[in-house]
Structures are given as C-alpha cells and as structure tokens.
C-alpha cells in the first residue's frame, strides 16, 4: 500500500505551493514513491480522528502501514532515509544534508513566518509600522548568511538533497514580500528548485486541489 498524506481541502494559499504538504509531495515525487492524499477541512483537523495523527491539529500527516508521522521535517527525513535520491551515500555528506534540513526549519523559517504574521495577520495593529522593519531586518540577516554560504554553487552542499528541498520550500514564502529579489543568488537557487520536474509535479498536484 502506498503511503497516505493529508492536505488542506482548501489551502489558505489558494494553490501557490506554500502549504506544507507540498514539501512532502515534492519529496515523494523526487524518490518516485506513489502516494495517496486524504483531504481534510479546518474543522476536521481539530477533531479526535486527526488529532491522533497530529496532536497540534495541522497538516500534513504521513501514514505508512502502522506508522503515523507529523511535522514536515520529520516526514521528509523519513522519506529520504527510506528511498535513494534525497540524501548522499557518504556518511559525512549525509549528516550535512540533514543539518541543512534542520537549519531550514529552525533557523531560516522562523523569522520568515514572523514576517508573514506581521504583514498579514497584524497589519492593522498600531505597532506594526514600527515592528515590521525590525522583522524584515531579522529576515535579511539570515538571508545574508545563507547567501554567503551558498555563494556561486547550485546547491548547498554538492548535489541536490533533502536540505535543499526544505530550504527552497522555506524561501518560497518570501516571494510575495519582494525581499527574495534583493538576493539574486538565492532567487536563482529557488528557481532551480522550482524547475525540478518533481517539484513541478508536486506543485501542480497541490494547485489542482485548490482550483477544482
């Protein structure tokens, strides 16, 4: 039986590939693993049946036999460890790729999510005008560091890996803000990720749900 993932039945991003199930879809497409999708509503995510799979009432989840996982980093790492194509064979390179996965969700994504919250959910607050530049500076600090490390390379550490998959997925959240355009090297890096056939298949699958 193929694994089953959960996804929004109607994503807040309207099918722009920003919902986190896209990251899992992308990983599965990269390794050539067929999968099934169970769509859930916002209401269903808070009900007991879903909370058994995801204690925080979010998506995606991943079910494979009697294994149930939540959190995209965990799911993508599980896929990468079970299938060839997302982690290097060399033990040290493999460890570095996993480090980049953690860096994407623990170091780079938090200020980006803070920026999205400030721009979208807190835009009407009286303190937003003063706070927003501070948040943007925190994002730029991380992007400066990431751009310096990437340099002229195509990927973060040799060949494309799960670390790049997670990092590109995180950076895509910046597109609407315009900040990514300030970093041509990172913008090109994201574009390389988007150009991968596996990403295109994952993106189109997520978009199809939201345009049906």
Secondary structure, 3 states (H helix, E strand, C coil): CCEEEEEECCCCCCCCCCCCHHHHHHHHHHHCCCEEEEEECHHHHCCHHHHCCCCCCCCCEEEECCEEEECHHHHHHHHHHHCCCCCCCCHHHHHHHHHHHHHHHHHHHHHHHHHHHHHHHCCCCCCHHHHHHHHHHHHHHHHHHHHHHHCCCCCCCCCCCHHHHHHHHHHHHHHHHCHHHHCHHHHHHHHHHHHCHHHHHHHHHHHHHHCC
